[in-house]
Amino acid sequence: MGLCDEVRDHCARVAAHAQWVHIDLEALDAMEPAAAAPPALDAECHYLEGDAPDVATYLLALDAINFGSGWFPTLRKRPGRSGYFTVAGALADRFRAEGPWSGPQLRAMRADELAAVLGQRADHELMALYAQALRSLGAFLGERSALDLVAEARGSAQRLAATLAGGMALFADRGFYKRAQITSADLALAGVAGFDDLDELTIFADNLVPHVLRCEGALVYDERLAAHIDAGRPLRLGPHEREIRACAVHACELLAGRVGVPPRILDHWLWNRGQAPEFKMRPRHRCRCVYY
């Protein structure tokens, strides 16, 4: 069983036995996801204009720290930018000004150094976790470059995702592999990697796509869980948030099949839909973890 089939199987089983979240199939069938432009990386907030090795290094570094949505309300955000785009843009500016970090620099990354790059407080809990993630990336790469890692995947997005998840604990989001999968997708979108199995990827299970599905009535939460989230209280890493993400993955598998697009494309449509004010004004679930 490949990594993506493992995710599909896991999420289908969780959805079938879920206690706090269920999929409203009628509401899901009534959804008509608005087609958007093809997936693309924002060229202002992402470093895409450099040489392929540098762009690949940037994306590996970005996706190594592409988590922390549970802390995003406490970040200093750039004007008009979300937590993700604040981090992506600050990292892009560093690469534009000084080039990529070397392996030794990654392996020696300090929280205060990274906080200065990202424009955050040095004592913010997320900065220590981000520094840990970049040190782990440096150790994982060793003497390899980012493009060496791509070459080792031999044209398979799933193989690259499995390599990342198997080599770094902070990527080992078992049952979902959100960041491992999105790294493959990002490298392909940037044009620095080619994969034959991109359409095998699932959605990238975070807290925004489930939120959009909930707002559309396709995901229904237990009354106490719904009240907890609506009050803006964080969820602990555990069964509640796993049910939310698993049901979102399974619902999107069903929806993608009906509308005839790969789940990764549907993820793009729904994620962008979630940027609209009517979705942002309603609390989504927040979980302080290293996976999303």
C-alpha positions as a printed Julia matrix, in Angstrom:
292×3 Matrix{Float64}:
   0.0    0.0     0.0
   1.4    3.38   -1.03
   1.49   6.37    1.3
  -1.6    7.99   -0.22
  -3.62   4.79   -0.12
  -2.58   4.46    3.52
  -4.0    7.93    4.16
  -7.24   7.14    2.32
  -7.68   3.87    4.19
  -6.95   5.44    7.57
  -9.32   8.36    7.03
 -12.13   6.18    5.71
 -11.88   3.97    8.81
 -11.82   6.93   11.18
 -14.8    8.51    9.41
 -16.76   5.26    9.58
 -16.36   5.04   13.37
 -16.26   8.73   14.28
 -18.0    9.78   17.49
 -17.76  13.58   17.33
 -17.76  14.4    13.6
 -19.86  13.06   10.76
 -20.18  13.71    7.07
 -23.58  14.94    5.9
 -23.73  13.21    2.54
 -26.72  15.23    1.34
 -24.94  18.52    2.06
 -21.77  17.16    0.46
 -23.69  16.16   -2.66
 -25.19  19.66   -2.8
 -21.78  21.34   -2.76
 -20.65  22.86   -6.02
 -17.04  23.87   -5.43
 -16.25  26.95   -7.46
 -13.5   26.19   -9.94
 -10.51  28.44   -9.42
  -7.4   29.12  -11.43
  -5.02  26.16  -11.54
  -2.96  25.73   -8.37
  -0.01  28.1    -8.23
   2.37  29.5    -5.65
   2.12  33.23   -4.99
   5.27  34.66   -6.6
   5.42  37.59   -4.19
   5.21  35.53   -1.0
   7.31  32.63   -2.28
  10.87  32.58   -3.57
  10.39  31.19   -7.07
  12.63  33.35   -9.24
  15.98  31.88   -8.26
  17.96  29.0    -9.69
  16.28  25.62   -9.37
  18.58  24.35   -6.55
  17.9   27.47   -4.47
  14.14  27.39   -5.09
  14.03  23.71   -4.13
  15.96  24.46   -0.92
  13.57  27.3    -0.12
  10.52  25.07   -0.53
  12.01  22.29    1.57
  12.79  24.81    4.31
   9.35  26.4     4.04
   7.51  23.11    4.27
   9.74  22.01    7.13
   8.16  24.9     9.08
   4.76  24.82    7.39
   2.9   24.27   10.64
   1.79  26.2    13.67
  -1.74  27.27   12.73
  -2.65  26.79   16.38
  -0.25  29.63   17.23
  -0.99  31.86   14.23
  -3.32  34.21   16.16
  -0.31  35.13   18.32
   2.12  35.88   15.46
   3.05  39.36   14.26
   1.47  39.22   10.83
   2.44  41.23    7.8
  -0.24  43.7     6.72
  -3.04  41.86    4.97
  -1.28  38.5     5.26
  -2.23  35.33    7.09
   0.13  33.46    9.38
   1.23  31.14    6.57
   1.89  33.94    4.08
   3.71  35.95    6.76
   6.14  33.08    7.31
   6.46  32.21    3.62
   7.08  35.84    2.67
   9.65  36.48    5.37
  11.54  33.34    4.44
  11.4   34.33    0.76
  12.85  37.75    1.59
  15.74  36.11    3.43
  16.53  33.84    0.44
  16.34  36.83   -1.92
  18.71  38.87    0.2
  21.23  36.26    1.31
  20.6   33.07   -0.64
  19.82  29.65    0.82
  21.08  28.35    4.13
  23.87  25.83    3.85
  23.68  22.42    5.49
  25.83  23.51    8.45
  23.72  26.65    8.87
  20.52  24.6     8.95
  22.02  22.16   11.45
  23.04  25.06   13.73
  19.79  27.04   13.46
  18.84  28.96   16.62
  15.4   30.18   17.61
  16.55  33.8    18.01
  18.23  33.77   14.59
  15.1   32.44   12.92
  12.84  34.8    14.84
  14.81  37.73   13.42
  14.3   36.37    9.89
  10.57  35.89   10.43
   9.99  39.14   12.32
   8.77  37.41   15.49
   9.63  37.46   19.18
  12.64  35.33   19.98
  10.83  33.78   22.95
   7.77  32.74   20.93
   7.24  29.0    21.4
   6.84  28.48   17.66
  10.31  29.86   16.92
  11.96  27.11   18.96
   9.89  24.49   17.13
  10.69  26.03   13.75
  14.41  26.07   14.57
  14.18  22.42   15.63
  12.47  21.59   12.32
  15.22  23.28   10.29
  17.97  21.58   12.28
  16.22  18.29   11.59
  16.06  19.11    7.88
  19.77  19.88    7.83
  20.6   16.59    9.56
  18.26  14.68    7.24
  19.81  16.15    4.09
  23.38  15.63    5.23
  25.55  16.26    2.18
  22.59  15.97   -0.2
  21.02  18.95   -1.9
  17.28  19.47   -2.19
  17.45  18.41   -5.84
  19.38  15.27   -4.88
  16.38  14.39   -2.71
  14.04  15.01   -5.64
  16.17  12.79   -7.88
  16.03   9.99   -5.31
  12.23  10.03   -5.54
  12.51   8.88   -9.19
   9.47  10.78  -10.39
   7.14   9.8    -7.55
   5.51  12.38   -5.3
   4.45   9.59   -2.96
   7.99   8.25   -2.72
   9.32  11.68   -1.83
   6.57  12.14    0.77
   7.35   8.75    2.28
  11.06   9.61    2.42
  10.35  12.87    4.25
   7.93  11.24    6.67
  10.32   8.39    7.35
  13.36  10.62    7.84
  12.08  13.45   10.03
   9.89  13.08   13.1
   8.14  16.41   12.53
   6.94  15.17    9.13
   5.66  11.86   10.53
   1.99  12.89   10.65
   0.77   9.28   10.55
  -2.54   8.76    8.82
  -2.41  12.16    7.08
   1.17  13.13    6.09
  -0.02  16.64    5.31
   3.35  18.4     5.05
   5.11  15.49    3.39
   2.52  15.48    0.63
   2.37  19.24    0.2
   6.16  19.39   -0.18
   5.91  17.23   -3.29
   3.08  19.38   -4.6
   4.96  22.62   -3.94
   8.13  21.44   -5.67
   6.06  20.47   -8.71
   4.18  23.8    -8.73
   7.5   25.65   -8.66
   8.69  23.69  -11.68
  11.74  22.24   -9.93
  10.43  18.66   -9.79
   8.35  16.44  -12.03
   6.2   13.63  -10.65
   4.1   11.07  -12.47
   1.71  10.44   -9.58
   0.76  13.93   -8.37
  -2.92  13.19   -8.78
  -2.61  10.34   -6.28
  -2.07  12.86   -3.48
  -4.91  13.41   -1.03
  -5.98  16.8     0.26
  -3.48  18.37    2.62
  -5.3   17.86    5.92
  -5.1   21.04    7.97
  -7.67  23.15    9.8
  -8.97  25.32    6.95
 -10.46  22.82    4.5
 -12.42  21.1     7.31
 -13.61  24.54    8.37
 -14.91  25.29    4.87
 -16.67  21.91    4.76
 -18.23  22.63    8.15
 -19.45  26.07    7.03
 -21.01  24.39    4.01
 -22.77  21.87    6.25
 -20.84  18.9     4.86
 -19.1   18.27    8.19
 -21.23  18.27   11.32
 -19.63  18.41   14.76
 -20.94  17.09   18.06
 -22.67  19.87   19.98
 -20.0   20.1    22.7
 -17.15  19.99   20.17
 -18.83  22.68   18.07
 -19.31  24.92   21.11
 -15.66  24.43   22.13
 -14.41  25.5    18.69
 -16.91  28.34   18.33
 -15.68  29.75   21.67
 -12.17  29.95   20.2
 -10.71  27.41   22.61
  -7.84  25.27   21.28
  -8.12  21.52   20.82
  -5.54  19.14   22.16
  -3.79  16.85   19.72
  -5.93  13.75   19.86
  -9.16  12.06   18.77
 -11.3   15.16   18.24
  -8.98  16.92   15.83
  -8.06  13.62   14.15
 -11.73  12.97   13.45
 -12.08  16.46   12.0
  -9.15  15.99    9.64
  -9.97  12.39    8.74
 -13.58  13.2     7.91
 -12.39  16.12    5.79
 -10.03  13.87    3.82
 -12.7   11.24    3.3
 -15.36  13.81    2.37
 -13.01  15.36   -0.17
 -12.29  11.95   -1.68
 -16.03  11.54   -2.24
 -16.44  15.1    -3.51
 -13.41  14.93   -5.81
 -14.8   11.79   -7.41
 -18.15  13.46   -8.03
 -16.8   16.69   -9.51
 -14.07  14.9   -11.46
 -10.92  16.6   -10.14
  -7.97  15.2    -8.2
  -8.15  15.83   -4.44
  -5.09  18.1    -4.57
  -6.97  20.4    -6.98
 -10.07  20.31   -4.79
  -7.88  21.2    -1.81
  -6.71  24.3    -3.7
 -10.28  25.34   -4.5
 -11.52  24.89   -0.94
  -8.44  26.41    0.72
  -8.78  29.55   -1.39
 -12.49  29.66   -0.69
 -11.6   29.71    2.99
  -9.79  33.03    2.55
 -13.13  34.83    2.08
 -14.3   37.04    4.97
 -17.42  35.0     5.65
 -15.25  31.98    6.43
 -12.58  33.88    8.33
 -15.09  35.52   10.66
 -16.17  32.15   12.07
 -13.73  30.33   14.4
 -12.04  27.25   13.01
 -10.43  24.56   15.12
  -6.96  25.37   16.43
  -4.5   22.78   17.62
  -0.95  23.55   18.69
   1.01  20.83   16.98
   3.87  20.38   14.49
   1.78  18.83   11.71
  -0.36  21.71   10.39
